[in-house]
Amino acid sequence: MARNEESIVADVEHALETLGARSRDVDVSVVDGVVTLTGEAPDGETIRLAVALAERVAGVTGVRDLVAQAGHELRVTELSK
């Protein structure tokens, strides 16, 4: 049984809280189990951790990373489970 999108968003947001203030400008949306992360993070390590945390949430079938690193142009990567 697939999880509803609202519960996946809540679980991903909760997971991102472990990164503290570094993830405060990262937004989460979900469509058909695919999480999209948008917004801005202070460094690449925070972005990588955010993606890894999102991938571990039950019901997530893939992660689209659209997070910009502060002070850098947006780079797009597609990651999936």
Steps between C-alpha positions, in 0.01 A plus 500: 500500500644836396536772762322828448707796390432709809643236733810458283556879498462508880749214545756654263468839671546329836812321372641828369461653846802290605711736286390794712517851358691374195177361352258777597482633142447157340141437390342161443226388263387152393319369194441127456769416755766717336637764737612831355737707712520870413634814659851575619759340727830639626722229348513188289533272802166621635340435162644147484380427854152636423472272197624199698254568782210537256591174325470311830140603568243225455293545186762705313562357154748765385647840579539802271766735633431858392670660801737785421820540696522848650713720279495255206280444197239226518617158390248224443555136582254214485534226756276204551481201727 
